[in-house]
Amino acid sequence: MATPFAVIAGVGPGTGAAVSRKFATSYPVALLARNPDNYESLVKEINGNGGKAIGISTDVTNAQSIKSAITQIGKEFGDAGCAAAIFNASAGFVRKPFLDLTEEEFVSGYNVSSKGAFLFTQATLPLLLKGEPTSKYPPTIIYTGATASVKGSAQLSSFAHGKWALRAMSQSVAREFAPKGIHVAHAIIDGVIDIPRTKEWLKDQPPEAKISPDGIADAYWHLHTQPKTTFTNEIDIRPMLEKW
């Protein structure tokens, strides 16, 4: 009998990896990233620890690439349906005066955070709906947002407009598919995540100044396990020392 699976898009050494490890304790997981270097060691780790994981090189901004990934997932995991789909992909963080932005830099935020989320959601929703009748927990879509989802800071217009669009789409999808048993949640990650890339950031501050990726993964798992009587559709996550 096929087992429901989870799909995580935007796997890297921080939040994506932590979420993948968390969900891999209960489900087979498909890890999607453009660069295989971002998932290859993690796939080996999960499989070596008794879980089941596959990695697929995927460009979330390309419909054919998403379609190909979903086809491969079906071949590997069967037709039990999807238990959870986590969209953690994000465009490059461009900090630049507005008048200096190129068109390419500006649309990059939309292409990944908005268009990419749209393509990912359209591809995974049928699988989530398929798994709904027999799923232990309500099938769940979680979108990783940011401070920029609710606050467009100076010189961050490229990043912010994509994240705002992602948040708006998550609300529309939630209102449409909650009556069908699908839990849709948007997470505002408000602060610096404690990953290798940010090691030198806030280095004069205590650990409580950064967000734990494992803590984010725990929060996502809690969202996934919420019953149909208690859906959280948006959650703010920040460290205790964050000013907000």
C-alpha positions in Angstrom: 0.0 0.0 0.0 1.4 3.4 -1.0 2.3 5.9 1.7 1.4 9.6 1.6 4.4 11.7 0.9 5.7 15.3 1.5 7.2 17.7 -1.1 9.5 20.4 -0.1 10.5 23.1 -2.7 13.5 25.3 -2.0 15.7 22.9 -0.1 19.0 24.3 1.2 21.2 24.2 4.2 18.8 26.1 6.5 15.1 26.1 6.7 14.5 23.7 3.8 16.9 21.1 5.3 15.4 21.4 8.7 11.8 21.0 7.4 12.8 18.1 5.2 14.4 16.2 8.2 11.3 16.9 10.3 8.8 15.7 7.8 11.0 12.7 6.8 10.4 11.2 10.2 6.8 10.5 9.2 6.7 10.6 5.4 8.7 9.8 2.3 10.0 13.2 1.1 10.7 14.7 -2.3 13.3 17.5 -2.1 13.3 20.1 -4.8 16.0 22.6 -5.6 17.5 24.0 -8.7 21.0 23.0 -7.7 21.5 19.3 -6.8 24.3 20.3 -4.3 21.5 21.7 -2.1 19.8 18.3 -1.6 22.2 15.4 -2.4 23.9 15.1 1.0 20.5 15.5 2.7 18.9 12.7 0.6 21.8 10.4 1.7 21.4 11.5 5.3 17.7 10.8 5.4 18.0 7.5 3.6 20.9 6.5 5.8 18.8 7.2 8.9 16.0 4.9 7.8 13.8 7.4 6.0 13.0 7.6 2.3 14.0 10.7 0.3 14.6 11.6 -3.3 16.0 14.8 -4.7 14.9 16.4 -8.0 16.6 19.3 -9.7 13.7 21.7 -10.3 13.2 25.2 -11.5 10.1 26.4 -9.7 9.7 29.2 -12.2 9.3 26.8 -15.1 6.0 24.9 -15.5 7.6 22.0 -17.4 10.2 21.6 -14.8 7.6 21.4 -12.1 5.5 19.0 -14.1 8.5 16.7 -14.7 9.2 16.7 -10.9 5.6 15.7 -10.1 5.8 12.9 -12.6 9.0 11.6 -11.1 7.5 11.8 -7.6 4.5 9.8 -8.7 6.8 7.1 -10.1 8.8 6.9 -6.9 6.1 7.2 -4.3 3.0 5.9 -5.9 -0.6 7.2 -5.9 -1.4 7.6 -2.2 -1.5 11.3 -2.5 0.4 14.2 -0.9 0.3 14.8 2.9 2.2 18.1 2.9 3.6 20.5 0.3 6.0 23.2 1.6 7.1 26.1 -0.6 10.3 27.4 0.8 11.8 28.8 -2.4 12.9 32.4 -2.6 14.5 34.7 -5.1 17.9 36.3 -4.4 17.9 39.0 -1.8 18.5 42.2 -3.8 19.1 45.3 -1.7 19.4 48.2 -4.1 18.1 51.7 -4.5 14.9 51.6 -6.5 16.2 53.8 -9.4 19.2 51.5 -9.8 17.2 48.3 -10.1 17.2 46.5 -13.4 14.0 45.0 -14.8 15.6 41.5 -14.4 16.4 42.2 -10.7 12.9 43.5 -10.1 10.9 40.6 -11.7 13.2 38.0 -10.0 11.2 38.4 -6.8 7.9 37.8 -8.6 9.2 34.9 -10.7 10.2 32.8 -7.7 8.0 33.9 -4.8 4.8 34.5 -6.8 4.9 32.7 -10.1 6.9 29.8 -8.7 4.4 29.4 -5.8 1.5 29.5 -8.3 3.1 26.7 -10.4 4.0 24.6 -7.3 0.5 25.0 -5.8 -1.3 24.1 -9.0 0.9 21.0 -9.4 0.5 19.8 -5.8 -3.1 20.6 -4.9 -4.5 17.7 -6.9 -2.2 15.4 -5.0 -3.3 16.9 -1.7 -6.9 16.6 -2.6 -6.3 13.0 -3.5 -4.8 12.2 -0.2 -7.5 14.1 1.9 -10.0 11.2 2.5 -7.4 8.9 4.1 -4.8 11.3 5.5 -4.1 11.1 9.2 -3.7 14.9 9.3 -5.3 17.5 7.0 -3.2 17.7 3.8 -1.2 20.9 4.2 0.4 23.6 2.1 2.8 25.9 3.9 4.4 29.0 2.3 7.6 30.5 3.8 7.2 34.2 3.9 9.4 36.9 5.4 9.3 40.3 7.1 8.9 41.6 3.6 5.6 39.8 3.3 4.0 42.6 5.4 6.6 45.4 5.3 8.3 46.8 2.2 11.5 48.3 3.5 13.6 50.8 1.6 15.8 49.3 -1.2 14.0 45.9 -0.9 11.2 46.5 -3.5 12.2 43.4 -5.6 12.1 41.1 -2.6 9.1 42.6 -1.0 6.7 42.7 -3.9 7.2 39.0 -4.5 6.6 38.1 -0.9 3.5 40.3 -0.7 2.1 38.6 -3.7 2.8 35.2 -2.2 1.0 36.1 1.0 -2.0 37.3 -1.0 -2.1 34.1 -3.0 -1.9 32.0 0.1 -5.0 33.7 1.5 -7.0 33.2 -1.7 -6.0 29.5 -1.9 -6.8 29.0 1.8 -10.3 30.4 1.4 -11.0 28.3 -1.6 -9.6 25.0 -0.4 -10.2 25.0 3.4 -13.8 23.8 2.8 -12.3 20.8 0.8 -10.2 19.8 3.8 -6.9 21.4 2.8 -5.0 23.4 5.4 -3.2 26.4 3.8 -0.8 28.4 6.0 1.6 31.3 5.4 4.6 31.8 7.8 6.1 35.2 8.3 9.7 34.5 9.2 10.5 37.8 10.9 14.3 37.8 11.6 17.6 36.4 10.7 17.7 32.6 10.5 20.7 30.9 12.1 22.4 29.2 9.2 26.0 29.0 7.9 25.5 31.9 5.6 24.5 34.2 8.4 27.2 33.1 10.9 28.8 36.5 10.9 25.5 38.4 11.2 24.6 39.6 14.7 27.7 37.9 16.0 27.8 40.3 19.0 24.3 39.2 20.0 23.2 36.1 22.0 21.7 33.0 20.3 18.2 34.4 21.0 18.8 37.1 18.4 18.4 34.6 15.5 15.7 32.1 14.5 16.4 28.4 14.8 15.7 26.5 11.5 14.8 23.5 13.6 12.3 25.7 15.5 10.7 26.7 12.2 10.5 23.0 11.2 8.7 22.3 14.5 6.3 25.1 13.9 5.5 23.8 10.4 4.9 20.3 11.7 2.5 21.7 14.3 0.6 23.5 11.6 0.4 20.3 9.6 -1.0 18.3 12.6 -3.7 20.8 13.4 -7.2 19.3 13.2 -9.9 20.6 10.8 -11.5 22.5 13.7 -8.4 24.6 14.3 -6.6 25.8 11.2 -4.0 28.5 11.6 -3.7 30.3 8.3 -0.9 32.6 9.2 1.9 32.5 11.8 4.6 35.0 12.8 7.9 33.4 13.8 10.6 35.6 15.3 13.4 35.3 17.9 12.8 36.9 21.4 15.2 39.7 20.8 13.8 40.8 17.4 12.5 44.4 17.3 9.1 44.5 15.6 
